[in-house]
Amino acid sequence: MADLTAQLREQVQQAKSEQIPLQIIGANSKSHLGRSVIAMPINTAEHTGIISYSPTELVIRARSGTKISDLNLALAEHDQRLPFDPPQYQMQGTIGGTVATNQSGPARPWFGAVKDSLLGLGLINGYAQEMNFGGQVMKNVAGFDITRLQCGAMGALGLITEVSIKVLPMFKASLTLVFEIDQAAALEIMPAWSNQNLPITGICHWQGMQYVRLQGGQSGVDEAASGLLKQLPGALLDATLAKEFWRQVREQELLQPHGSQVLWRWTGAADASAEALPGAQLINWAGAERWVLAEDRPADNMALVQYQGGDRQAEVNPAMDTHNRALQIRLKHAFDPHGLFNVGRSYAWL
């Protein structure tokens, strides 16, 4: 564990003086996301450690290079968890990279995204200034919500040095039900069940099977499972198999591009028709997240993301309208006027 904030700030100051663009790297576990960036690396991998943790206040604060796996271990000692259940990327993913790339797991529709658990963060901006935003409690809402602005910014607005996160108690019980239904039926059932008052923390459709994860108190989970099985014939999945399946969903391992294949991702309304992403092979988030492997763009849909594979020099994120594009450029200039951080990672023009 080490606090390298001063060293990182000096590196940014030097890059600013010499006008050298920087590529922010932690464990480099998410290098497949966004566009390719060629710049001088600035590494946060050794900038690690839990700064503070208050189980009674449900808040943990850690440096950006701290691995998700290490946070999970610390939280597990007090029967607590990260609400957004992010991927760990073979135990290498860091909390800074998770925030920057906005990575959330299967429970995202019910427990929120990264931004919904983020209380505050530290940042080194393009002026080589150390900045702190947010606080340690959810009721801190003073000023602009700069903290959440960093979620999904891909490091374009500065180098994240630390984050404060709201955590939640661990579930007492967990089980997964499986139902053999086709995709068309699943697209009708998934959003309907999601809107019911049930302890659901995951619904997805994969290879002709619909998986429903129920987590919470034992009695509530058992009652919900009984009710769903009365609505549709299904079976209880073995606990070990269920744990491994949801791990694969969380870690995005079920679909891996090979050769010239591209992994395409669509997100939108859970009740959107199948035409939102024709040929979807995996449907997650009760219909709000859909995935397909295809060499060519599978649909003329503005919401599609070229998630992994293909030409990473091309634009891989959805096109922006003129207003939002201008807003993004203004934000970039405000935080990084000299164009130091991850230039072109999200868009060629940013």
C-alpha positions in Angstrom: 0.0 0.0 0.0 1.3 3.4 -0.9 0.1 7.0 -1.4 1.7 8.2 -4.7 -0.5 11.3 -5.1 2.4 13.7 -4.9 4.4 11.6 -7.4 1.5 11.4 -9.8 0.9 15.1 -9.5 4.5 15.8 -10.4 4.3 13.6 -13.4 1.2 15.5 -14.6 3.0 18.8 -13.9 5.9 17.7 -16.1 3.6 16.5 -18.9 1.8 19.8 -18.8 5.1 21.7 -19.0 6.4 19.6 -21.9 2.9 19.3 -23.5 3.1 15.5 -23.6 -0.2 13.6 -23.6 -0.7 10.9 -21.0 -2.4 7.5 -21.0 -3.7 6.6 -17.6 -3.1 3.0 -16.8 -3.9 1.0 -13.6 -3.8 -2.8 -14.0 -4.6 -2.3 -17.8 -7.4 -4.8 -17.4 -9.8 -2.7 -19.4 -7.6 -1.9 -22.4 -10.2 -3.5 -24.7 -12.7 -0.7 -23.9 -12.9 2.5 -25.9 -10.6 3.6 -28.7 -6.8 2.9 -28.8 -4.7 5.6 -27.2 -0.9 6.0 -27.9 0.6 8.3 -25.3 3.1 8.3 -22.4 1.8 6.0 -19.7 1.1 7.3 -16.2 0.5 4.3 -13.9 -1.6 4.1 -10.8 -1.1 0.4 -10.2 1.1 1.0 -7.1 -1.2 3.8 -5.8 -3.1 1.5 -3.6 -4.7 0.9 -0.1 -7.8 1.4 1.8 -7.7 4.9 3.4 -10.6 4.4 5.7 -13.5 2.0 6.3 -16.4 2.5 8.6 -18.6 -0.6 8.6 -21.2 1.1 10.8 -21.4 4.1 8.5 -21.4 1.8 5.4 -18.6 3.8 3.7 -15.2 2.8 2.3 -12.5 5.1 1.0 -9.6 3.8 -1.1 -6.9 4.9 -3.5 -7.6 4.4 -7.2 -5.1 1.6 -7.8 -6.8 -0.6 -5.2 -8.1 -3.8 -6.7 -11.8 -4.6 -6.6 -10.8 -8.1 -5.2 -9.1 -6.4 -2.3 -12.1 -4.2 -1.5 -14.3 -7.3 -1.7 -12.2 -9.1 0.8 -12.1 -6.2 3.2 -15.9 -5.8 3.0 -16.6 -9.5 3.3 -14.9 -9.5 6.8 -17.9 -7.4 7.9 -20.5 -9.1 5.8 -20.7 -6.1 3.4 -20.5 -5.7 -0.4 -20.2 -3.2 -3.2 -23.8 -2.6 -4.4 -22.9 -2.4 -8.1 -21.0 -5.7 -8.0 -18.4 -4.7 -10.7 -16.3 -7.2 -12.8 -12.9 -8.1 -11.3 -11.1 -8.9 -14.6 -9.2 -11.9 -13.3 -8.7 -10.2 -9.9 -6.8 -7.4 -11.6 -9.5 -4.7 -12.0 -9.0 -1.5 -9.9 -11.6 0.8 -8.4 -10.3 3.8 -10.3 -10.7 2.0 -13.6 -14.1 0.7 -12.6 -15.3 4.3 -12.0 -13.6 5.7 -15.1 -15.2 3.0 -17.4 -18.5 2.8 -15.5 -18.6 -0.9 -14.9 -21.5 -2.5 -13.1 -22.6 -6.1 -12.7 -25.9 -8.0 -13.1 -27.6 -6.3 -10.2 -27.4 -2.8 -11.8 -31.1 -2.3 -12.5 -32.0 -3.0 -8.9 -29.0 -1.5 -7.0 -27.9 1.2 -9.4 -24.7 1.9 -11.3 -21.3 2.9 -10.0 -22.4 6.6 -9.9 -25.2 5.7 -7.5 -22.8 4.4 -4.9 -20.1 7.0 -5.4 -19.9 9.5 -2.6 -16.8 11.5 -3.5 -13.4 11.3 -5.1 -10.0 12.9 -5.4 -8.7 14.0 -8.8 -5.6 15.5 -10.4 -6.8 17.8 -13.2 -5.0 19.1 -16.3 -3.5 22.0 -14.3 -1.7 19.4 -12.1 -4.0 20.5 -9.2 -5.2 18.1 -6.6 -9.0 18.4 -6.2 -11.6 16.7 -4.0 -15.3 16.4 -4.7 -18.3 15.1 -2.8 -18.1 13.8 0.7 -18.5 10.8 2.9 -22.3 10.7 3.2 -25.1 10.5 0.7 -26.7 13.8 2.0 -23.7 15.8 0.8 -25.2 17.5 -2.3 -23.5 20.9 -2.3 -22.3 22.3 -5.6 -22.2 20.6 -9.0 -22.1 16.8 -9.1 -18.5 16.6 -10.3 -18.1 13.2 -8.7 -20.6 11.4 -10.9 -19.3 13.2 -13.9 -16.2 11.0 -13.7 -18.2 7.8 -14.2 -17.7 6.6 -17.7 -15.4 9.6 -18.6 -12.6 7.1 -19.5 -10.1 9.3 -17.7 -10.6 12.2 -20.1 -11.4 14.6 -17.2 -8.4 13.9 -15.0 -6.6 11.2 -13.0 -8.7 9.8 -10.2 -6.6 9.4 -7.1 -9.2 8.1 -4.6 -12.8 7.3 -4.2 -15.4 7.1 -1.4 -18.1 4.5 -1.9 -21.4 3.6 -0.1 -21.5 -0.1 0.7 -24.4 -2.4 1.7 -24.8 -5.5 3.9 -24.3 -8.9 2.4 -27.3 -10.9 1.4 -28.4 -13.6 3.8 -29.7 -16.0 1.2 -29.3 -16.5 -2.5 -30.7 -18.8 -5.1 -31.2 -18.9 -8.9 -34.1 -20.3 -10.9 -33.9 -21.4 -14.5 -36.7 -21.4 -17.0 -36.6 -22.9 -20.5 -38.2 -20.3 -22.7 -37.4 -18.7 -26.1 -36.1 -15.2 -26.4 -39.3 -13.6 -27.5 -41.1 -14.9 -24.4 -38.2 -13.9 -22.2 -38.3 -10.3 -23.5 -41.9 -10.1 -22.3 -41.5 -11.8 -19.0 -38.2 -10.3 -17.9 -39.3 -6.6 -17.6 -42.6 -7.7 -16.1 -41.0 -9.7 -13.3 -38.4 -7.0 -12.8 -41.2 -4.5 -12.0 -42.7 -6.8 -9.3 -41.9 -6.4 -5.7 -39.4 -9.3 -5.6 -35.9 -9.7 -4.2 -34.5 -10.0 -7.7 -30.8 -9.1 -8.3 -30.3 -10.6 -11.8 -32.4 -11.6 -14.8 -30.8 -12.7 -18.0 -31.5 -15.0 -21.0 -28.8 -17.2 -22.4 -28.9 -20.2 -24.8 -32.7 -20.7 -24.5 -32.7 -20.4 -20.7 -33.9 -17.6 -18.5 -31.9 -17.2 -15.3 -33.4 -15.3 -12.3 -31.3 -14.6 -9.2 -33.1 -13.9 -5.9 -31.1 -12.5 -3.0 -32.1 -11.2 0.4 -33.6 -12.6 3.6 -34.2 -16.4 3.6 -38.0 -16.2 4.0 -38.4 -13.5 1.3 -36.2 -15.4 -1.2 -38.1 -18.6 -0.6 -41.5 -17.0 -1.0 -40.4 -15.2 -4.2 -39.1 -18.4 -5.7 -42.3 -20.3 -4.9 -44.3 -17.5 -6.5 -42.3 -17.4 -9.7 -42.4 -21.2 -10.1 -46.2 -21.0 -9.9 -46.2 -18.5 -12.8 -43.9 -20.5 -15.0 -42.5 -24.0 -14.8 -38.8 -23.9 -13.9 -36.1 -25.4 -11.7 -33.7 -24.5 -8.9 -30.1 -24.2 -10.2 -27.4 -25.9 -8.1 -25.7 -23.2 -5.9 -22.2 -23.9 -7.2 -23.4 -23.7 -10.8 -25.4 -20.6 -10.1 -22.4 -18.8 -8.5 -20.2 -19.7 -11.5 -22.8 -18.6 -14.0 -23.3 -15.2 -12.5 -19.6 -14.8 -12.2 -19.3 -15.4 -15.9 -22.1 -12.8 -16.6 -20.4 -10.3 -14.3 -17.0 -10.8 -15.8 -18.4 -10.7 -19.4 -16.9 -14.2 -20.2 -19.9 -15.8 -21.9 -19.2 -14.0 -25.3 -15.6 -13.6 -26.4 -14.7 -12.2 -29.9 -12.3 -14.3 -32.0 -10.6 -13.3 -35.2 -12.6 -10.6 -37.0 -15.6 -10.9 -34.7 -16.8 -7.8 -32.8 -18.7 -7.9 -29.5 -21.5 -5.4 -29.7 -23.4 -4.0 -26.7 -26.8 -2.3 -26.6 -28.4 -0.7 -23.6 -31.8 0.9 -23.4 -35.4 0.3 -22.3 -35.9 -3.2 -20.9 -39.2 -3.6 -22.9 -37.6 -2.6 -26.2 -38.4 -5.0 -29.1 -35.9 -7.7 -30.3 -35.2 -5.4 -33.2 -33.2 -3.1 -30.9 -30.4 -5.7 -31.4 -31.2 -8.4 -33.9 -29.7 -11.8 -33.1 -28.9 -10.9 -29.5 -27.1 -13.9 -27.9 -27.1 -12.7 -24.3 -29.8 -10.5 -22.7 -29.0 -9.1 -19.3 -30.4 -6.5 -16.9 -34.0 -7.9 -17.5 -33.8 -6.8 -21.1 -32.0 -3.5 -20.7 -28.5 -4.8 -21.8 -28.1 -7.0 -24.9 -25.0 -8.5 -26.5 -24.1 -10.1 -29.8 -21.0 -11.3 -31.6 -21.0 -10.3 -35.3 -18.4 -9.2 -37.8 -20.5 -6.5 -39.2 -22.7 -3.9 -37.4 -25.8 -5.9 -36.6 -28.3 -3.0 -36.7 -28.6 0.6 -37.7 -29.0 1.6 -34.0 -27.4 4.7 -32.6 -27.2 3.1 -29.2 -24.8 0.3 -30.2 -21.3 0.2 -28.7 -18.4 -1.6 -30.4 -17.5 -3.0 -27.1 -14.6 -5.3 -27.9 -12.7 -6.3 -31.0 -12.8 -4.7 -34.5 -11.0 -1.5 -35.5 -10.2 0.4 -32.3 -9.1 3.4 -34.2 -12.6 4.0 -35.4 -15.4 5.5 -33.3 -16.6 2.7 -31.0 -19.2 4.7 -29.0 -22.6 6.0 -30.1 -22.6 9.3 -32.1 -23.5 12.4 -30.1 -25.8 15.2 -31.3 -24.3 18.7 -31.7 -25.4 20.0 -28.3 -24.0 17.1 -26.3 -20.8 17.1 -28.3 -20.2 20.8 -27.6 -21.0 20.1 -23.9 -18.4 17.3 -23.7 -15.8 19.5 -25.3 -16.4 22.3 -22.8 -16.1 19.9 -19.9 -12.9 18.5 -21.3 -11.5 22.0 -21.7 -12.5 23.0 -18.1 -10.8 20.0 -16.5 -8.0 19.3 -19.1 -7.4 22.5 -21.2 -4.0 21.2 -22.4 -5.3 17.9 -23.6 -3.2 15.7 -21.4 -5.5 12.8 -20.3 -6.6 9.9 -22.5 -7.2 12.1 -25.6 -9.3 10.2 -28.1 -10.1 7.3 -25.8 -13.9 7.9 -25.8 -14.1 9.8 -29.1 -11.6 10.9 -31.7 -12.7 14.5 -31.2 -12.4 14.4 -27.4 
